[in-house]
Amino acid sequence: MTVRRVQLGSGPVVGAQGLGCMGMSEFYGPTDQDEARRTLEHALARGVTMFDTADIYGMGANEEFLSPFVRANREQVVLATKFGLIRKADDPRYRGFRGDAAYVRSAAEASLRRLGVDEIDLYYMHRRDLSVPIEETVGAMAELVAEGKVRHLGLSEVTGDEIRAAHAVHPIAAVQSEWSVFNRDVERTAVPAAKELGVALVPYSPLGRGFLTGAFANAEKLPEGDFRRDFPQFSGENAARNAELLQPLREVAQRHDATLAQVALAWLHAQQGLAVVPIPGTRRRTRLDENLGATDLTLTEADLVALEPIAAQVEGTRYPDMTFTAAARE
């Protein structure tokens, strides 16, 4: 069975769940590249059409990894990539930001080369460069659309006012932000603005980077090199308290004979008033099939009531440094 399809705002029609590809190149430890390739093919066969990457994932390696798959299935794949975050090879923790017009163009050209395509289907501003008016950044992105190098525009980790300002320059198809039953910052201003303007929401980390699946209870026990070890929600006393908050998910899952992951994703699919297309990341076909099971799971009103209080009780921030997120500007 293939997944249903939805429209990303004014943008493309895609499968109701996409696939986050970041972990196929780094951040979550070693990857079986052959299995990752098979997962891409299996996802497409199941009706997943939106594949999400960014120029900083693997310092460009993730785009290069996706290139053969994208080119072989160009008419079926909706390719999403991003620009605006800067990393340094000699400092893994460094994060910088650029949104000036010249950089937007150079970043797009570099992504097109790595991906081996002529056009990016959905091009996101990954993070906001506060030193540059958002109108300049989106104006440069709009020029890429006019030139046929980009089809649709997206934003990531932005406030409601930033969505409105960007949309006034050029239609925004989708906003990507962290959104899950654990983390609901995006609902403050971004979700209302998206509903107002007809913009889709693309939740990243919809499974709380694996925490919502019950796969791990404390990130300090994850292997060295796993970036989740630095996240406040998953460490020390915070992790212990937050693990207790999974109990309502377990109870809902038991009622539906579902998994925790499926309940967490179904909660996002149950959001009303706008198109919501989560992009859970996985490198394995079995996990992909499990996640797609959420598209056939309908939660009851009682289920939603049971899950509603969780986010307000979560301990710790979702990043060690929140200054580059929308929440720090709201």
PADRENKE-398591 format. One record per residue: x, y, z of N, C-alpha, C in turn; residue in one letter. Coordinates in steps of 0.02 Angstrom, whole numbers, plus 50000, padded with zeros to 5 digits. Each point is the difference from the previous one (the first is absolute). Example, Ala and Ser with C-alpha at 12.3 -4.5 7.8 and 13.67 -1.06 7.14 Angstrom:
residues 2
506604971650390499555005950000500455006050000a
499825005349964500425005950003499615005550037s
//
This chain:
residues 330
500424994050000499585006050000500445006250000m
499835004949957500385006249998499645005450041t
500385005050022499725005150044499605005049958v
499515003150034499605005249967500455006049983r
499735004449959500385005849978499675006450022r
500415005150013499755006550022500395005449963v
499735006049998500345005549968500355004250051q
500635001849986500395004350044499825007349986l
499485002550031499805006949989499905001449926g
500355005049975499985001649929500504995949959s
500324995350034500544996249969499784993249973g
500464995249998499874993649968499534995550040p
499714995249966499634994650033500504994550018v
499984997850063500504995150024499654994750042v
500364994650014499754995050047499925003250069g
499514997550038499835003050064500564999750052a
500494995849989500625000150039500585000249952q
500515004050019500625000149962500534996050036g
500605000449975500564996450031500575004950013l
500195000750063500595003950018500624995849989g
500475002649960500584996049979500645001850037c
499995004750045500605002350034500414994350030m
499664995650037500354994750036500354995049955g
499865000249936500344995449954500735002049989m
500185006150022500695002349990500375001450064s
499665002350053500355001350062499515001250057e
500275001750058499655002050061499754994250043f
499804994449970499724994550039500444993750000y
500655001049988500454994450000500064996749932g
500354994349996500144996749936499364998149962p
500045000449934499434998349957500194994549951t
499544995349992500064994949947499755003349936d
500465002249958499815003749940499574996049952q
500124993549995499604995849956499284999750025d
499924999150065499324999850028499665006849993e
500385005350008499725006749991499755001049929a
500374997649951499785000549930499374996049988r
499984994150030499394995849992499415003450034r
500135003550054499475003650035499715005549957t
500435003649964499775005249954499534997049948l
500214994549969499604996849948499344997450028e
500034997050059499404997350032499515005650017h
500275005650024499585005850016499615002249939a
500345000649944499675002249939499464995149978l
500154993650007499514994849982499385000350044a
500085002350062499445000550047499615006649993r
500225004449955499645006249990500305006150034g
500584999150032500375005750026500325003549941v
499875006549992500275003549943500455005950019t
499945002550062500425005650020500604997550040m
500605001549975500624997950032500385006250020f
500175000450064500265006150030500744999550018d
500385004949976500715000450015500195007350013t
500645001450006500265006850009500735000149982a
500255005949982500695000449979500504998650056d
499785000850064500474998850055500014992750023i
499534995949979499994993150023500594996349968y
500464998150043500614996749975500435004849961g
499935006550013500385005149963499924999049925m
499394999049978499864998949929499944992749980g
500234995550043500024992949982499304997149993a
499515002550038499334997349996499685001649933n
500115006049975499745001749933500334995549948e
500654998950006500354995649952499744992950005e
499864997750060499744993250009499324999249967f
499585005150005499334999749971499995000749924l
500535002949973500005001749929499814994349953s
500314994150004499824994749952499264998050005p
499754999650061499294998250010499545005349972f
500155006350013499575005449976500005000249924v
500594999549969500055000549927499654994149966r
500034994250032499684994149970499245000150006a
499755004150046499275000250012499755007249999n
500295004149956499895007250003499275002049995r
499614996649960499305002049989499564998450060e
500224995450043499604998050058500225003450064q
500635001950005500285002650062499895007550006v
499765002150059499985007050018500605001250045v
500495003449975500645000950033500005006550041l
500134999450064500045005950044500715000450028a
500305005949994500655001250032500005007050028t
500545001750035500005006250039500695003449997k
499995006550017500615003950004499945004650061f
500565003050019499985005250050500364998550065g
500134993650013500404998150058500724998649977l
500485002550038500704999349982500354995750053i
500414995349976500404995850045500745000849984r
500424998050047500724999949990500264992950008k
500414997949953500264993250002500424998750063a
500335005250026500444999150058499655001550066d
499355001449998499625001450061499294997449992d
499884993650017499354996949987499415003550034p
500135003850054499465003250036499825006949973r
500425002549956499885006849976499395000449955y
499595005250010499445001449956499995007549985r
500065001849937499945006949979499405000649953g
499865006149979499395001249960500155005049945f
499744998849941500045004849945499365000049960r
499755006049987499405000649961500045005649949g
500615002649988500085005349951499894997349930d
499815004349954499804997949933500554996249964a
500625002450006500554996749966500094992850025a
499934999250066500084993350028499434995449979y
499395002549999499434995949979500144997049931v
500225004249955500134997649932500584994949998r
500545001450035500574995449998499824993450033s
499605000250054499804993850034499564995849955a
499545003249965499564996349954500404996849944a
500465003749971500404997249946500404994050024e
500275000450061500394994550027499564993850012a
499405001150026499544994450010499804996749935s
499865004149950499824997349934500564995649972l
500625002350009500574996049976500054993450037r
499955000250066500074993850039499434995149985r
499405002749990499424995849988499974997649927l
500335003649956500014998049930499335001249966g
499635005250021499355001649970500015007249976v
499505001749961499945006849973499555004450044d
499594996850042499515003950038499874996650067e
499945004150052499834997750068499255001050008i
499654994950022499275000450005499785004550057d
500334999550057499815004050059500645002250034l
500125006549999500635002850026499855004050063y
500284997650056499885003150065500565004750021y
499825005550032500475003750042500044996250065m
500584996950013500074995350056499945003550067h
500335005650006499955004250061500045007349979r
499735004350041499975007149986500665003450017r
500275003849954500595004350013499735006750022d
500065001450064499695006150028500345006449977l
500594999449969500345005949975499755002149931s
499564996049972499745001249932499245000350003v
499685005149972499275000149997499744993849966p
499484997150028499744993849970499755001349929i
499795006249986499785001749933500574999349949e
500625001650021500574999149954500134992749986e
499984996050053500134992849991499484996949955t
499365001250015499464997049960499995003049929v
500185006449993500055003049934500504996349956g
500574998250031500514996349962499754993049983a
499634996950046499714993549986499495000549943m
499625005450000499505001049947500335000849931a
500595003049998500375000649937500184993049973e
500154995450045500164993249979499394996649969l
499415001550028499394997449971499905002849930v
500095006549993499915003249935500484997249947a
500594997750022500504997349955499914992649987e
499514996950032499884992949989500464995450039g
500355002650050500464995850039499674997250063k
499455003150020499624997950058499265000449982v
499604995250025499285000149984499595003350055r
500134998250062499605002650055500465001950059h
499765004650041500405002650055499734997850068l
500484998950046499824998250068500445003750050g
499785000050062500365003050056500064994850055l
500495000950043500084995450057500155004050063s
499674997950055500105003150066499895007649996e
499405001949979499845007149995499385001650042v
499925006350017499425002450037499425001449952t
499425001150029499435001749959500105006449961g
500285005150032500135006349965500504999149944d
500504995750010500484998849946499684996349941e
499534995650014499644996749946499615005149960i
499665004450034499605005149965500445004649958r
500565002150028500455004449962500284996649939a
500184993650007500274996249943499464998949947a
499414998150023499454998549954499805006149958h
500105006050028499845006149963500485001149942a
500604997050004500495000649946499884994749947v
499884993850022499874994449954499624994750039h
499524996649968499624994850035500454994850032p
499854998450062500374994950037499584993750001i
500274994549975499634993749996499984996450067a
500565000250037500044995950060500485003250051a
499854998850062500445001850056500194993650036v
500654999250008500264994250035500225002250070q
499774996350049500205001650069499934993750041s
500354999750056499914994450045499295000350030e
499654994549994499314999850026499854992750018w
499814999050061499834993350023499585000650063s
499754994450023499614999950061500425002450060v
500674999949993500465002450052500175007449992f
500065002349938500255006849987499515003849955n
499685005150029499455003449965500115007649996r
500635002250002500145007249993499695002949937d
499994996149947499775002549935499275002250001v
499634997750050499295001750003499895007150026e
500515003250027499915006850027499795004949946r
500405000649948499845004949948500064997149929t
500434995049990500104997549932499394996349973a
499724995650040499414996349978499415004649984v
499845004850044499455004549982500135003949936p
500625002349989500165003649938499954995449940a
500224993850007499964995249944499274998649982a
499594999350050499284998949987499705006049963k
500195005950023499755006249971500185000749926e
500614997949983500275001149932499944993849955l
499784994450026499964994049960500674996749989g
500455000550048500674997149997499994993350036v
500344995049973500044993550032500534999950054a
499934995550048500514998850052500334993349987l
500665000050002500394993949991500394998850065v
499724996250046500344998850064500624995749993p
500585002750023500594995850005500064997550072y
500384994750009500054996650065499314998750030s
499534997349961499334998750027499984994550052p
500554996150003500054994750050500495001850056l
500115006650008500455002250053500694997049995g
500254999649938500664997049987500064993050028r
499454996450000499994993050023499764999150071g
500005005450039499804999450071499284997950006f
499575002549956499284998450004499854992849981l
500484996649970499894993049982500164995350058t
500325002750052500234995850055500644996449985g
500335001849944500614996549980500585001250048a
500005005750033500515001350051499685004450054f
500254999350061499725003750056500475005450026a
500634999649980500495005050020500555000249948n
500095005949970500485000649944500724999050022a
500135000550066500684999050024500244992849987e
499534995549987500174993049987500084998649925k
499875005149958500104999249928500755000249984l
500204997349942500714999849983500305007049993p
500655000450011500365006349987499895002149928e
499925006449989499905002549933499275001049983g
499544997250040499295001149989499825006850028d
499765004549956499915007050021499455000950052f
499584994950010499475000650050500285000150072r
500624997950008500305000150066500045007150029r
499985005149956500055006950022499325003350013d
499464996549987499345003150004499724999850071f
499825005750028499775000250070499414995650017p
499534999149953499414996050015500164992650010q
500574997849974500154992950000500554998050049f
500195004550044500574998750044499825000850074s
500344996150041499975000850073499294999450027g
499855004450049499354999950032499445001849951e
500155004349953499495001749949499764993849964n
500474995749980499824994049964499564995450042a
500184999450063499614995650045499295002550007a
499925006550008499325002850007499624999449934r
500345001649945499664999849936499804993049979n
500394995050020499834993149983499344998050032a
499855002950058499374998550033499405002749960e
500135005349960499465003149962499774995849941l
500374994649986499814995749944499414995450018l
499824999750063499474995450020499345001149963q
499775006249992499385000949961500054997449929p
500585000849968500104997249933499944992550001l
500284996950052499964992750006499284997750006r
499615003750040499314998150011499595000749935e
500115005649964499655001049937500214994649950v
500654998649998500254994949953499694993250015a
499934998450063499714993550018499274999549978q
499635005650007499305000049980499924998849925r
500495002249961499954999549927500434994349971h
500334996250044500474994949976500515003149953d
500275005750021500485003849960500645000850039a
500505003049968500635001450034500015007350024t
500475001550044500065006950024500145004849941l
500424997949954500155004249942499375001549960a
499604995049989499395001049961499525004750035q
499954999650065499565004750037500275007149995v
500655000950009500305006649997499895003249931a
500074996149947499905002649933499255001149986l
499584995650024499285000949990499755006350034a
500325001850056499815006350034500115006049953w
500544999949963500135005449952499504999849943l
499854994149975499524999449946499305002350021h
499885000050065499345002050026499935007650006a
500545003749991499955007350005499565002849945q
499605004950018499495002549954500175007049975q
499745001649941500045006849975500565001449952g
500444995149989500565000949953500274993249981l
500374999949944500324993849980500614998850044a
500074994050027500564998150043500324993849971v
500635000549981500364994449970500644998750040v
499984995550050500604998550040500534996749957p
500635001150021500564996849964500434996050049i
499724994750029500424995950044500604997249962p
500575000050031500594997349968500124992850020g
500204996049953500204993250015500484997649946t
500394995050018500474997049952499824992849984r
499424997750028499824993049994499284999249973r
499914995149957499344998949971499484998150051r
500204996050050499524997950051499725006050038t
500435004750018499785006050035499565004349954r
500185000349937499605003849953499294997449998l
499934993449995499334997049997499625001350065d
500354999650055499685001450065499745007250000e
500425004749980499805007050001499415001349954n
500004996949942499455001149953499344997350025l
500034995350047499394997550030499605005550034g
500335005450018499655005650033499505003449955a
500104999549934499555003449954499314996649997t
499964993950026499354996450004499724999850070d
500325003450047499794999950070499625006450016l
499384999250021499595005850018499915000150075t
500265005250031499935000750073499325002750018l
499744997850057499355002450024500095006650037t
499455003250014500035006250039500294998550070e
499834994250028500274998150065500764999149997a
500234997249945500734999249991500345006849999d
499735004649962500305006749994499995003650067l
499474999150038499975003150067500544997150045v
500124993549995500514996850041500705002449983a
500125001649936500665002149978500125007550009l
499475003850006500055007350001500475002750054e
500004997550063500405003250052500754998649997p
500224995549957500694997650003500515005649990i
499935003949946500515004949982500135005050056a
499485001950037500095005050053500414997350058a
500084993550003500374996950056500714998049982q
500195000949937500674997949978500535004350032v
500524996850025500575003550032500575000849950e
500295006049999500585001349957499805002849932g
500455003849971499885002949934500154994949946t
499745001249940500074995349945500685000449966r
500385005450010500695000749978500425002550058y
500654998450000500445003050051500025007649995p
499955002649939500005007249987499385001649959d
499545003650030499365001549968500015006649962m
500565003449998500025006749970499865000049925t
500104994349966499884999849928499324997149983f
499564999450049499334997449987499495005750004t
499414998749974499465004950002499815001450072a
500034995050043499785000950069500395005650036a
500635000849982500415005250033499815006949976a
499625000649945499805006549974499275001650015r
499664995550034499295001050014499895002550072e
//
